[in-house]
Amino acid sequence: MFTHPSPSWPLLRGAGHLGLLLLVVGCSRTGGSQTAPEQVPVEMAPFAGLVEELVRASLTDGQAYEKLALLCRVAPHRLSGSQGADRAVEWARETMIRDGLENVRLEPVLVPCWERGDTAQLEILEPPMPSGEGELRILALGGSVGTPGEGIVAGVVEVTSFEELANLGGAARGKLVLFNRPMDPALVNTFAAYGGSVGQRGQGAIEAARVGAVGALVRSMTTLRDDSPHTGAMHYEEGVDKVPSVAVSTLGAEKLSGLLRDHPGRVRMRLRLDCRTLPDRPSANVVGEIRGREKPEEIVLIGGHLDAWDVGEGAHDDGSGCCQVLEAARLLLASGLRPRRTLRVVLFLNEENGLRGAQAYYETHLEELPLHVMALESDRGGFTPRGFTTDGNPRAAAMLAAASSLLSSIGCSDMLPGSGGADVSPLRRKGVVTVGLYPDCQRYFDVHHSENDILAAVNERELELGAVAIAALAYVVADLPERLPPNEVTDGESR
């Protein structure tokens, strides 16, 4: 059992105080991060022993991996609207109750329902291919329409940008478009590389249809060269024809690119899909709390998204994040810790193909959003935690950086500019400071949205370290005498 520290936090009203704290907390290094200090800032010293005890408990008796193993077994495929998602919701509710969270409830969400079907075939018809080499591995992109039963037979054009596609003019009409822009391997931050390429997945079918093409073939969003396609969400636009869209493995995209180079104008393919969209279905966000001992009306939110794609097991995306925030709460309860403010755990539904859970939470809790001190999301996989990202104003960022310095012993003290994640992003409109756990990013897109995202790809110790990092930061923020100063409200309404 731990006693509650009572630090004396300076108000930091002046720029001089803020600059001094930033200097104490860290200094600039490559990528703009802030390094861990040699000593914990004096304001955080009362929390230092508590954090070390939490780390020890996590590494010797952590249960995040055990939780993840059970989730992957109970509901490996849990796309919104599916029976797997329903099982995951019930698993999460039962887990919160078993771990001792309070006020556990399901908050209704109406979610989209898209089914992949059983057929996904992309076959090279011309030029003739050796036996066994004429079919490329694909996955339908989430939300895609299917094809007629006999499929679509068409030629292929290759582009690396929407501008290049537009410049083709009529040459793309009646063709399949191969969008073959890889994630930039020169970028150390793989999320930045993803951001530079993922637009062709989300918008490719729209842009292909604008020029009269009959389908979109999109190079998988991964840094690997392998034969595992990576799915993900795509979109349509009102007034633009809906054409089917699929992800092609990176090796498949390169093979097709080579054929187009060696046999210009002669490549023809058949695409067959039987995916479909069904009416929306009721589901729920899962919510539980550790009620604050002094300021229960003020809320520190930690969350992840419970839905996952219907390939692999959703172990990293985002089973890891869900189990980390659940475990963070359990660690605090098991240690007898109850912060000043309420710690609220939220497992959102429908992050992958709609963000309905995020919007439902925003609308359900609109009146109390001014009392949300921080919203932290874990949705970058269960790899070794390196720090956090935040959109906090300078004073809030300084306080968060001081708090994260307590995690220097596990290499998780960086506090980087950024945001919390997709599910907590709506809260930013009301000035809520958002934070995201930032793990090492080099392996994330090896597994992202693919058959490779399974429990075996998650390292137990890395996962537990992420859980305790969330527990420590969330507890400190929830227990400080002074709340984080809110950001500016951007929705046109005052707080």
KAMOWO-V42184 format. One record per backbone hydrogen bond with DSSP energy under -1.0 kcal/mol. CO is the residue of the C=O (numbers start at 1). NH is the residue of the N-H. E is the energy in kcal/mol with one decimal. If there is no record, write none. Layout:
co=CO nh=NH e=E
co=CO nh=NH e=E
This chain:
co=14 nh=18 e=-1.8
co=15 nh=19 e=-2.8
co=16 nh=20 e=-2.0
co=17 nh=21 e=-2.4
co=18 nh=22 e=-2.6
co=19 nh=23 e=-2.0
co=20 nh=24 e=-2.2
co=21 nh=25 e=-3.0
co=22 nh=26 e=-2.1
co=27 nh=35 e=-1.3
co=29 nh=32 e=-2.4
co=41 nh=44 e=-2.0
co=44 nh=47 e=-1.9
co=45 nh=48 e=-1.4
co=47 nh=51 e=-2.4
co=48 nh=52 e=-2.2
co=49 nh=53 e=-2.1
co=50 nh=54 e=-2.2
co=51 nh=55 e=-2.5
co=52 nh=56 e=-2.2
co=53 nh=57 e=-2.5
co=54 nh=58 e=-2.5
co=55 nh=59 e=-2.3
co=56 nh=60 e=-1.6
co=57 nh=61 e=-2.5
co=58 nh=62 e=-1.3
co=63 nh=67 e=-2.2
co=64 nh=68 e=-2.5
co=65 nh=69 e=-2.7
co=66 nh=70 e=-1.7
co=67 nh=71 e=-2.5
co=68 nh=72 e=-2.7
co=69 nh=73 e=-1.3
co=70 nh=74 e=-2.9
co=71 nh=75 e=-3.0
co=79 nh=82 e=-2.0
co=82 nh=86 e=-1.6
co=83 nh=87 e=-2.3
co=84 nh=88 e=-2.1
co=85 nh=89 e=-2.2
co=86 nh=90 e=-1.9
co=87 nh=91 e=-2.4
co=88 nh=92 e=-2.5
co=89 nh=93 e=-2.2
co=90 nh=94 e=-2.5
co=91 nh=95 e=-2.3
co=92 nh=96 e=-2.4
co=93 nh=97 e=-2.0
co=94 nh=98 e=-2.6
co=95 nh=99 e=-2.3
co=96 nh=101 e=-2.3
co=97 nh=100 e=-1.1
co=102 nh=289 e=-2.5
co=105 nh=287 e=-2.6
co=107 nh=285 e=-2.6
co=109 nh=283 e=-3.2
co=111 nh=281 e=-2.8
co=113 nh=278 e=-3.3
co=115 nh=276 e=-2.4
co=119 nh=274 e=-1.4
co=121 nh=272 e=-2.6
co=122 nh=136 e=-2.6
co=123 nh=270 e=-2.4
co=126 nh=268 e=-2.0
co=130 nh=133 e=-2.3
co=134 nh=124 e=-4.2
co=137 nh=249 e=-1.7
co=139 nh=247 e=-3.2
co=141 nh=144 e=-2.3
co=142 nh=234 e=-2.1
co=148 nh=151 e=-2.0
co=152 nh=271 e=-2.6
co=154 nh=269 e=-2.9
co=155 nh=176 e=-2.9
co=157 nh=178 e=-3.4
co=159 nh=180 e=-2.9
co=161 nh=165 e=-1.6
co=162 nh=166 e=-2.5
co=163 nh=167 e=-2.0
co=165 nh=168 e=-1.2
co=166 nh=169 e=-1.2
co=168 nh=171 e=-2.0
co=169 nh=172 e=-1.1
co=170 nh=173 e=-1.2
co=172 nh=175 e=-2.1
co=175 nh=214 e=-2.9
co=176 nh=157 e=-2.4
co=177 nh=217 e=-3.4
co=178 nh=159 e=-2.6
co=179 nh=219 e=-2.7
co=184 nh=187 e=-1.3
co=189 nh=193 e=-1.6
co=190 nh=194 e=-2.4
co=191 nh=195 e=-2.2
co=192 nh=196 e=-1.3
co=194 nh=197 e=-1.5
co=194 nh=198 e=-2.8
co=197 nh=200 e=-1.5
co=198 nh=202 e=-2.1
co=199 nh=203 e=-2.9
co=202 nh=235 e=-2.0
co=203 nh=207 e=-2.4
co=204 nh=208 e=-2.6
co=205 nh=209 e=-2.2
co=206 nh=210 e=-1.8
co=208 nh=213 e=-2.5
co=209 nh=212 e=-1.6
co=212 nh=174 e=-2.9
co=215 nh=177 e=-2.4
co=216 nh=246 e=-2.3
co=217 nh=179 e=-3.2
co=218 nh=248 e=-3.0
co=220 nh=222 e=-1.5
co=226 nh=251 e=-2.3
co=232 nh=142 e=-2.3
co=237 nh=240 e=-2.2
co=244 nh=216 e=-2.4
co=245 nh=141 e=-2.3
co=246 nh=218 e=-3.0
co=247 nh=139 e=-1.8
co=248 nh=220 e=-2.1
co=249 nh=253 e=-2.8
co=250 nh=254 e=-2.1
co=251 nh=255 e=-2.3
co=252 nh=256 e=-2.6
co=253 nh=257 e=-2.3
co=254 nh=258 e=-2.1
co=255 nh=259 e=-2.0
co=256 nh=260 e=-2.2
co=257 nh=261 e=-1.8
co=258 nh=262 e=-2.5
co=259 nh=263 e=-2.4
co=263 nh=266 e=-2.2
co=268 nh=125 e=-2.6
co=268 nh=126 e=-1.8
co=269 nh=154 e=-2.3
co=270 nh=123 e=-2.6
co=271 nh=152 e=-2.5
co=272 nh=121 e=-2.6
co=273 nh=147 e=-2.1
co=276 nh=115 e=-3.1
co=281 nh=111 e=-3.1
co=283 nh=109 e=-2.2
co=285 nh=107 e=-2.6
co=286 nh=347 e=-2.8
co=287 nh=105 e=-2.6
co=288 nh=345 e=-3.1
co=289 nh=102 e=-3.7
co=290 nh=343 e=-2.4
co=295 nh=298 e=-1.8
co=298 nh=342 e=-2.3
co=299 nh=373 e=-2.8
co=299 nh=374 e=-1.0
co=300 nh=344 e=-2.7
co=301 nh=376 e=-3.3
co=302 nh=346 e=-2.2
co=303 nh=378 e=-2.3
co=304 nh=348 e=-2.5
co=314 nh=319 e=-2.3
co=315 nh=320 e=-1.6
co=318 nh=322 e=-2.4
co=319 nh=323 e=-2.5
co=320 nh=324 e=-2.4
co=321 nh=325 e=-2.1
co=322 nh=326 e=-2.1
co=323 nh=327 e=-2.4
co=324 nh=328 e=-2.4
co=325 nh=329 e=-1.8
co=326 nh=330 e=-2.1
co=327 nh=331 e=-3.0
co=328 nh=332 e=-1.7
co=329 nh=333 e=-2.4
co=330 nh=334 e=-3.1
co=331 nh=335 e=-1.3
co=332 nh=337 e=-2.8
co=333 nh=336 e=-1.5
co=335 nh=2 e=-1.6
co=339 nh=293 e=-2.7
co=340 nh=294 e=-1.6
co=340 nh=295 e=-3.1
co=342 nh=300 e=-2.8
co=343 nh=290 e=-2.6
co=344 nh=302 e=-2.7
co=345 nh=288 e=-2.1
co=346 nh=304 e=-1.3
co=347 nh=286 e=-2.2
co=348 nh=306 e=-3.1
co=349 nh=357 e=-1.7
co=350 nh=355 e=-3.4
co=355 nh=359 e=-2.0
co=356 nh=360 e=-2.6
co=357 nh=361 e=-2.4
co=358 nh=362 e=-2.1
co=359 nh=363 e=-2.4
co=360 nh=364 e=-2.8
co=361 nh=365 e=-2.3
co=368 nh=371 e=-1.8
co=369 nh=372 e=-2.0
co=371 nh=299 e=-2.6
co=374 nh=301 e=-2.8
co=375 nh=435 e=-2.4
co=376 nh=303 e=-2.3
co=377 nh=437 e=-1.9
co=384 nh=440 e=-2.8
co=386 nh=414 e=-1.4
co=387 nh=438 e=-3.1
co=388 nh=416 e=-3.4
co=389 nh=436 e=-2.4
co=390 nh=418 e=-2.3
co=393 nh=397 e=-3.3
co=394 nh=398 e=-2.0
co=395 nh=399 e=-1.9
co=396 nh=400 e=-2.6
co=397 nh=401 e=-2.6
co=398 nh=402 e=-2.1
co=399 nh=403 e=-2.1
co=400 nh=404 e=-2.8
co=401 nh=405 e=-1.2
co=403 nh=406 e=-1.5
co=404 nh=407 e=-2.1
co=405 nh=408 e=-1.6
co=407 nh=410 e=-1.3
co=407 nh=412 e=-2.1
co=408 nh=411 e=-1.4
co=414 nh=388 e=-2.3
co=416 nh=390 e=-2.4
co=424 nh=427 e=-1.0
co=425 nh=428 e=-1.4
co=426 nh=429 e=-1.3
co=427 nh=430 e=-1.4
co=427 nh=432 e=-1.6
co=428 nh=431 e=-2.0
co=429 nh=490 e=-1.7
co=429 nh=491 e=-1.1
co=431 nh=487 e=-2.9
co=433 nh=375 e=-2.1
co=434 nh=391 e=-1.6
co=435 nh=377 e=-2.4
co=436 nh=389 e=-2.3
co=438 nh=386 e=-2.6
co=438 nh=387 e=-1.1
co=443 nh=446 e=-1.6
co=444 nh=447 e=-1.3
co=444 nh=448 e=-1.6
co=447 nh=450 e=-1.8
co=449 nh=231 e=-2.5
co=450 nh=453 e=-1.6
co=452 nh=454 e=-2.0
co=453 nh=313 e=-3.5
co=453 nh=315 e=-1.1
co=454 nh=457 e=-1.9
co=455 nh=458 e=-2.3
co=459 nh=463 e=-2.3
co=460 nh=464 e=-2.3
co=461 nh=465 e=-2.3
co=462 nh=466 e=-1.8
co=463 nh=467 e=-1.8
co=464 nh=468 e=-2.3
co=465 nh=469 e=-2.0
co=466 nh=470 e=-1.9
co=467 nh=471 e=-2.4
co=468 nh=472 e=-2.6
co=469 nh=473 e=-2.3
co=470 nh=474 e=-2.6
co=471 nh=475 e=-2.3
co=472 nh=476 e=-2.5
co=473 nh=477 e=-2.4
co=474 nh=478 e=-2.3
co=475 nh=479 e=-1.4
co=476 nh=480 e=-1.6
co=478 nh=341 e=-2.2
